[in-house]
Amino acid sequence: MSDENLDPAQRFAVQDTLARYAFALDQHDLVGLERSLTEDATWTFTIAGGAGIGPVAGRPAILEFVRRATETQTDQRRHNLTDVVVRRSDAATAVARGYLMLTSNAGGGPSVITTGAYEWILRHVEGEWRIATLLLDMDNAQ
């Protein structure tokens, strides 16, 4: 694997996939989330580099995981992705890294729930970039 830069159009397409992923989570849009994942996607979460959750393996399992997690939420959450850096690993794979600031409107005003660092591995499938692997190391357990 190399660490070559993507051309600007491909970089934008990867960043668009990541934005659609975050927006789908915030809107509880499982159809939109499904479109941003590969069929064999995996999600793994750690807390401050230690214990965590996962991997949650396969698109159906991830969608069920998100459905269960969001059905009890009474607040509006926003997955704010920042400082996203995208690199190509090979002809059909890209690696992106960035930060998360998860906010909520609980209690009548905005508050930060957690922050963390993401690593995504995306594959170019059927003309689109999709998330194949998601690793999130949260800074705290909220």
N, C-alpha and C positions, 0 to 999 in steps of 0.2 A: 504494500500500500504506500502511496505517496501522500504528500501534504501540499499538493498543488491547489492554487486558488480556483474557484469556480468562475466562469465568466459571469458578468453582471446579471444577465437574464436568468441564469440558473440559480445564482445566489438569491435573487428576488423570489424565485419560485420556491426555494427552500424556506425562506423567511415567511412567505405567504402561507405555506403549510403550517408552520409553527404558530402563526397568528390565528389561523383557522382552528387549530387545536385548542388554543387558549380561549378563544371566543366560544367554541362549542362547549367547553367545560363551564364557562360562566353562564351560558344560556340554557344549560342542561339539555343540550341538543345532541342526543345520542346518534342521530343520523349523520350530522356534520362531523362528529367525532369519529364515527366509523369510517368516513371517507378520508380521514387524515391518517389512518393506521393501515399497516400491512396485515394480511390475514394471520400471520404468525408473530405479530408484535409481542414484545415483553415490556413490562414496567417493573422497576425496582425502586423502592424508596428506602433511604437510610436517614437516621437522625443524628446529626453531628458526627458523621463518619462511623457510627456504631450500628446498633440493632435497627431493624426496620421491617418493611413489608415487602414480600415478593421473593422471587419474581411472580407477577401475575402474567400468565402466559396465554397467548391467543386472543384475537380480537373479541370473540364472544365473552371470554372471561373478563377482559378489561371493561367492556361495556356494562356487564353486570356489576362489576366492582364500582364503577362510577355511578350507575343507577342507584345502588344501595347507599353509597356515600352521600348522594345529593338529595335523596327522597326525604331525609330528616332535616335538611338545612332550612332554616327560616330566614336567613340573611342573604343578601346579594354579595357574592364573592367575585373578585376580579383577579385573574392571573396576569400580573404585569410582568412581561418578559423584557429584560434589558440586556444591553451589552452583548448581543448575540454575535458570535463569530462563527463563520461557516467555512469549512474546508472540504475538498473532495478527497476521498480515500482511494477510490478507483472509479472506473467509468460509470458505474451505476450506484455508487454509494457516496453519501456525504456525511460528515460529522459536524455537528453544531454544538457549541457550548454557550451558555448564557446564565443569567441570574433570574431568580423569581422573587417578586415581592407580592405575596398574597394578601389582599386587603378585603375588608368586610364593612358593611354598613350597619352592623348590629349595634344597638344602643343609640341609634339616631345620628351617628356621625361616623366618619371613616376611621378605621383603625387597621394596623398591620397585624395579621395573624401569624405569619411566619415569613422568613426569607430563606433562600437556599440557592444551590447551584445545580443547573441541569447539564446533562450531556445527552444529546439525541443522535442516534444513527438512523439515517434516512436512506431508503432505497428508491430508485427511479423505477416505478411500476406502471405499466400501461400509460406512459406519457406523463405521469405525475410523480412528484416526490411525496413519499409517505413515511411516517415514523415506523421504524422497525424495532428500535430499542430506545427506551426512555429510562434514564437513570437520574434520580433526583435526590440530592443530599440536602435535607432541610436543616436549618440552623437550630431549630427548637421543635418541640413535640406538639405544637398546637395543630 
